[in-house]
Amino acid sequence: MSDRKDRRRQIAGQYAHYFETLTLDRAGDIAALLSEDVHFIDPFNDVRGRDQVVRLVEKMFEDVEDPRFDILDLAWTDELCLMRWDFYCNVKVIGAWHVRGMTELQFNEEGLICAHYDYWDSGRHFYGRLPVIGPLLRFLTRKARLGS
C-alpha cells in the first residue's frame, strides 16, 4: 500500500476514534485531522474551514445532551472513505434521539480530511418527530407512498 493510502487510512481511523470518544473538552482535537479549508455538510449545516468545524462540534454540545457516536464501519474506494455510524443523544423538544447515517470523507494531498459530507434522513429522523411539523410530515409521507 502506498504511503498516501496509509496516511489516509490512519487519519480516517483517528477521525472515527475521535467521534467515538468525543467529549466537549476534546472538541478542538478534530482540528489536527482536518485541512485548513475543510468543507463540512450535514442536513443542518454547510460550513468551510477548520475553525468552523470545531465550532460546530462545540455547538452540538450546547444543542443536545449526552451526544454519542458509534462508528459501525469504514469502507474505502481509491480516493475516499465512507463511515457508517449511529448517533444518540437527548434533544429537549423530542427526547431520546437515534439516527443512523453515513459520512463521505475526502482527503487532500497531505492525507488530511478536506471534505466531510453527512447523509441521513432528517425529515424522518428529526423533523418528523417535532410536535407541530411531525404529524404533517407523516401525513404527507403516507399520501406519497405507493398504493395510497
C-alpha positions in Angstrom: 0.0 0.0 0.0 1.3 3.5 -0.8 2.3 5.9 1.9 -0.5 8.2 0.8 -3.1 5.4 1.2 -1.6 4.5 4.6 -1.8 8.1 5.7 -5.5 8.5 4.7 -6.4 5.2 6.4 -4.6 6.4 9.6 -6.3 9.7 9.6 -9.7 8.1 9.0 -9.1 5.7 11.8 -8.2 8.6 14.1 -11.3 10.5 12.9 -13.6 7.6 13.7 -11.9 7.2 17.2 -12.3 11.0 17.8 -16.1 10.7 17.3 -16.5 7.5 19.3 -14.7 9.1 22.3 -15.9 12.7 21.8 -16.3 15.0 24.8 -16.7 18.7 25.0 -13.2 19.3 26.4 -11.8 17.4 23.4 -13.8 19.1 20.7 -10.8 21.0 19.4 -8.8 17.8 18.8 -10.5 17.4 15.5 -8.5 20.3 14.0 -5.3 18.2 13.7 -7.2 15.8 11.3 -8.7 18.5 9.0 -7.3 20.6 6.2 -7.5 24.4 6.8 -10.2 24.7 4.1 -12.2 21.6 5.0 -15.8 21.6 3.8 -18.5 20.1 6.2 -22.1 19.5 5.1 -24.9 17.8 7.1 -28.6 18.3 6.8 -28.4 21.4 9.1 -25.0 22.9 8.2 -22.7 23.9 5.4 -19.5 25.3 6.7 -16.0 25.8 5.5 -12.8 26.0 7.5 -11.2 24.1 10.3 -12.3 26.7 13.0 -15.9 26.5 11.8 -16.0 22.7 12.1 -14.5 22.9 15.6 -17.2 25.5 16.5 -19.9 23.2 15.0 -18.8 20.3 17.3 -18.8 22.6 20.3 -22.3 23.8 19.3 -23.5 20.2 19.2 -22.8 20.0 23.0 -24.9 23.2 23.5 -27.8 21.9 21.5 -28.1 18.3 22.7 -27.5 16.3 25.8 -25.2 13.3 26.0 -24.2 13.1 22.3 -22.6 9.8 21.4 -21.4 8.2 18.1 -20.9 4.5 17.5 -18.8 4.0 14.3 -20.1 0.9 12.7 -17.9 0.6 9.5 -15.3 2.2 7.4 -15.4 1.4 3.7 -12.9 2.5 1.1 -12.6 3.4 -2.5 -9.3 4.5 -4.0 -9.9 8.1 -3.0 -12.5 8.3 -0.2 -13.7 6.7 2.9 -17.3 6.0 3.8 -18.0 5.9 7.5 -21.3 4.4 8.7 -22.4 5.4 12.2 -25.2 5.6 14.8 -25.7 8.8 16.7 -27.5 9.0 20.1 -28.4 12.0 22.2 -31.3 13.7 24.0 -33.0 16.7 22.4 -35.2 19.0 24.5 -38.1 19.0 22.1 -38.1 15.4 21.0 -36.4 13.5 23.8 -34.1 10.5 23.2 -32.9 10.5 19.6 -31.1 8.0 17.5 -30.2 8.3 13.8 -28.1 6.1 11.6 -26.1 7.9 8.9 -23.2 7.7 6.5 -20.3 10.1 6.1 -18.2 10.6 3.0 -14.7 11.6 3.8 -12.4 13.1 1.2 -8.7 13.7 1.7 -6.2 16.3 0.4 -2.6 15.5 -0.9 -1.3 15.6 2.7 -3.9 13.0 3.8 -5.9 15.4 5.9 -9.7 15.4 5.6 -10.8 18.1 3.2 -14.5 17.2 3.0 -17.0 15.6 5.4 -20.4 15.1 3.9 -23.1 13.5 6.1 -26.0 11.6 4.7 -29.1 10.8 6.8 -32.8 11.3 6.6 -33.5 14.5 8.6 -37.2 14.5 7.5 -37.9 11.1 9.0 -35.4 11.2 11.9 -35.7 14.8 13.1 -38.4 17.0 11.5 -40.9 14.1 11.6 -40.5 13.9 15.4 -41.2 17.6 16.1 -44.6 18.3 17.7 -46.2 20.6 15.1 -44.3 19.7 11.9 -44.1 15.9 12.6 -47.8 15.0 12.1 -48.0 17.0 8.9 -44.9 15.3 7.5 -46.2 11.8 8.5 -49.5 12.6 6.8 -47.7 13.7 3.6 -45.4 10.7 3.7 -48.4 8.3 3.9 -50.1 10.1 0.9 -46.9 9.8 -1.2 -46.5 6.1 -0.6 -47.0 3.6 -3.4 -50.5 2.2 -3.2 -52.0 5.2 -1.4 
